[in-house]
Amino acid sequence: MLRKVLIANRGEIACRIIRTLREEGIASVAVYHLEDRSAPHVSMADEAVLLDGSVPTAAYLDQEQLIAVATHAGVDAVHPGYGFLSENASFAERVAAAGLVFIGPDPSVIRLMGDKIHARDFARKQGVPVAPSAVQHGSLDEFMASAAEVGFPLLIKAASGGGGKGMRIVRNASELAESASLAGGEASRYFGDGRIYAERYIERPRHIEVQVLGDGAGNVVHLHERECSIQRRYQKIVEESPAANLPDSTRAALHEAAVRLASAARYRNAGTVEFVLAPDGRFYFLEMNTRLQVEHPVTEWIFGVDLVREQLRIAAGQGLSFTQSDLRSKGHAIECRICAEEPEREFRPATGRIGILRVPQGENIRFDGGIREGQPVTPAFDSMLAKLIAYGPTRAAAAETLEHALHDLVLLGVPTNIDYLARIMRHPEFLAGRLHTGFLSAHAADLASPPPSQKEQAAASIAAALTDADFRRVAFGVPEPHASIGYWRN
């Protein structure tokens, strides 16, 4: 059994992992940069260690420092969460070399699936459908010639990419050279790897992913699929499970393909196999994320499982706690990512300080956050602040509950996408389950923020004034000598 675990992460996911560690009686060690000293994960953990470094993100990516902290703290294992070093094979190797357990897959699998070109080749060999594509092996001219043979439109991607970086849609041959050059340059800047490839671009696709768990010995189970088609800038903001309007035959084929791929890789721990689903019903392998996903709560809710607990069990060598036949899903769950951003300005990231935070309560509501009142929101990290999840016996019930919860969620001090998400929840096309990755663009006019009324502007001004510390001190503070005299002065 694991006795003590270091969380090599921050914010919402660090708090999420600490909660399960606490329930399992496992001690937790958090790390934090000075900029995060007031963050909830610091106070939640049994121990918290300050990381050196002038740049916040660099501190959380400092492998040598994290290993030193883990060794000094006497932990048994390291949980990387998601993002940062969660899919870094060299970090997993360093953890193992230090005599510690890495709570994730083997480094060789991380390396295989982290290279999109090699992952696609591996998937193809396992009989998992892969979209027609061309890979850059030689010169740019050779790549363009082979890409043109695939046919337009094309989607150019970075071999080591993610998060929409290094991606370009190419509609015709005249755009190919410039797009390939830009994609390769962006891939080099963000990932240190300028290799690119092009695949047939599927118009109005759905993004479907399958959650898997493996014990490393070839035993793999799936926990159904998640719909992740509501995206902006190739990044998800709404996820749900199960996927709506998905034929049973397609659903079963997706599950089978994901399990086949993970089994062939002798996958260990939690992972997600992602697919793109074309309007004609055909699906193609997209990538495999070798970590816990941001959207894992929707799967947990419909199955009644704790995926972090399963990660801990597998990492400790206890294997899977259930078989495929043991798993039964029930109802529907939807998650919204609460981000500090301005949807009306092309989702530009926003900064500020959280003035008031009121979290909605309810039997079918879950709030996964790592923020508190007074905490600064800076451009140092990703714009996601928290996740709001709702469950219902049906998809319609879950969407209605989530819309009400979004209206009840109060987060003042920094612009957010809360109202925008609420508009998505009540949009007729969303409620009908007619989803695709271009949904937000297709319905931009419907989802646009209506201009505030005079009453709303006045209320916002009053709320802003009341949350300002200087205003409260002037308006409600009692000047000397009256403050010293006390209540009996009248």
Secondary structure, 3 states (H helix, E strand, C coil): CCCEEEECCCHHHHHHHHHHHHHCCCEEEEEECHHHCCCHHHHHCCEEEECCCCCHHHHHCCHHHHHHHHHHHCCCEEECCCCCCCCCHHHHHHHHHCCCEECCCCHHHHHHHHCHHHHHHHHHHCCCCCCCEEECCCCHHHHHHHHHHHCCCEEEEECCCCCCCCCEEECCHHHHHHHHHHHHHHHHHHHCCCCEEEEECCCCCEEEEEEEEEECCCCEEEEEEEEEEEEECCEEEEEEECCCCCCHHHHHHHHHHHHHHHHHCCCEEEEEEEEEECCCCCEEEEEEECCCCCCHHHHHHHHCCCHHHHHHHHHCCCCCCCCHHHCCCCCEEEEEEEECEEHHHCCEECCEECCEEECCCCCCEEEEECCCCCCEECCCCCCEEEEEEEEECCHHHHHHHHHHHHHHCEEECCCCCHHHHHHHHCCHHHHCCCCCCCHHHHCHHHHCCCCCCHHHHHHHHHHHHHHCHHHHHHHHCCCCCHHHHCHHHC
